[in-house]
């Protein structure tokens, strides 16, 4: 879900768009090397499309996970609250950052009580 996962796809799509643009500007008698270079770039379309679809499939699977436990995968509190907002959204609960803090505290207390533990950490 990080930006770095999407950047190679964006770059590859941009390269294909540039190749289409360059192909439209070829002279009436293009050189074989020009045609071969553009054909090679345009031929990457299927691979890029497949990679993009695979990434979107991963995104759907990721979002289908129970985000409650995901909140405990990170130590950084700000990231935990972002995860909590996702979990709240997934559960149909509206609210911002402050609501997420309260919601997460309650969830953590419920889990600790249920499991009879002092802390919840995923290592």
Helices and strands as residue ranges (DSSP letters): H 3-24, H 32-42, H 45-64, H 67-70, H 77-90, H 97-115
